[in-house]
């Protein structure tokens, strides 16, 4: 199996102590599955990964696209995900959600 072209990392707020903190896990029910389905529908070569806290709680939910190292903030809806993936297809970061 070949390695994917991109990795999409989604914060799920969990800290090493195991207790959730922050807002990402509270605002992302169905988030991972939706992204995975969209990637398949769009034919994008990427893998979706849930991660521990990315320490950007004030800007969450957070989604990161690698290897571009684009960090997106406030990704709380399918519409936001769609806008980010539309821009990804165009080879550009979605400025509206880009964490600067």
PEFEN-V789852 format. One line per field, one symbol per residue. ss: DSSP state (a for helix, b for strand, c for the rest). psi: psi as a letter, one per 30 degrees, with the letter a starting at -180 (. if undefined). burial: + if it has 16 or more other ideal C-beta (glycine too) atoms within 10 Angstrom, else -. A space follows every 50 residues. Layout:
ss->???
psi->???
burial->???
This chain:
ss->cccccbbbbbbccbcccccbcccaaaccccaaaaaaaaaaaacccbbbbb bcccccaaacccbbbbcccbbbcccccaaaaaaaaaaaaccccccccbcc
psi->klklelkjkkkgfklfffkklafeffghkfeeeeeeeeeeefgkilkkkk lakghhefglkkkkkkgfhkkklhifleeeeeeeeeeeefglkjeegkk.
burial->-----+-+++++++-------++++--+--+--++--++----+-+-+-- --++-+--++++++++---+++++++---++-+++-++----++--+-+-
